[in-house]
Amino acid sequence: MAALPGVLARSLRYRSLLRRPAVIRELTQIAEDEPTYGNASAVCHSGDALYAQMIEDISQARNRVLCEFYMFLSDETAWRFAKVLAEKATEGVEVRVIYDAIGSLDAEEAIFLHLMAQGVEVLEYRPIAPWKERFGVFGRDHRKILVVDDQVGYLGGFNLGDCWSESASCEEVWRDTHLRLVGPAALDLTVLFAETWHRETGKLLPVNGAAVQAGHEPVDESALPSGGIFIIGGRGHYRRRIRRLYAMEIGRSKEQLLLTNPYMIPDRTIREALCEAADRGVDVRLLLPERSDVPLADLAGRHYFTKYLRRGIHIYLYQRSILHAKCMVLDTSWATVGSANLDSLSLNHNLECNAVIMGEGTVEVLEKQFWQDLEVSREVSLPEWMRRSWKSKLYEWLASWLRPWL
């Protein structure tokens, strides 16, 4: 089918009159917009390489830089970013920063005062001090987004802090995954940032509408496109979109499901979807941390290991350091990377952002990394798991009752 003019194609899509694969149709219902095409994407696993590329992109900014991070700390890594952001602001570039009050609790106020003194607009998301405006405890901003000139975007699991940097960290470096997107998908990240900014401040952040439209050029949708990218971010009343994404795609899996997540405490719907996938012959493999920075979440998640193992799901515990990546690869042709954990806070309360990538290339890179991670992980067997102490079983059972708050 030849490509249709943009306005007509969008009108037909809105009325469900344009033929398209079911996967495109269903994902569009929970995504921020239509999929974008023509993006260049790169997977980042090294904190030093990622931060160097981010700083390089920021230094090239001409119009604006948008940063939205759960953890914007005040260590060596964060100050590197603060200095380059402040420098761009003094050059006249529009620079805005959103940081989460709880995620950045350990940060010194001096770093944000420095940014503001240089002209950076800074927003503390939901301060935990009751006397401050926009006070809140639940519903955190857990995103890790950077957008430069609406053309280069980043999202994933990396925050701004030394524990992700090989050169700055004095301890083991956390294992994480981030995406760099160049192209129209970056505009979808701008829209997410703009909505949060407007909701919290009442101020509009202009978005280049013409550029947004250009990012959704009509394509032949009679088959799955190669390289199509959806941006899915929980917002407003639709924060459960990412939960729907996981449940829907796990249920669609046919051959292989490779899932990496640091806080694996899903609700019954996702747990059953994983077990049902294994029942119908899907090779389901979970890569989880051996040790966690949130021990209570670790205990709660392990309460369900017995059920997984009995249904034929393979469980691997990452040994090298703390695992913080949030990825899933399905049937070698589909993957998601983002900030969302498989716990109640991420799936039901927090602001999150995930990218869904279809086609080859980036998906192959993510799949290859999964198998490499298994080389430094140990597989948990059912007999071994059943032999753990009664104290461990008791602690896990007690922690599981706290799942709605983890």
Summary of the structure (lengths in Angstrom):
residues: 406
radius of gyration: 21.1
end to end distance: 47.8
largest distance: 65.3
contacts: 1392
relative contact order: 0.14
helix: 39%
strand: 21%
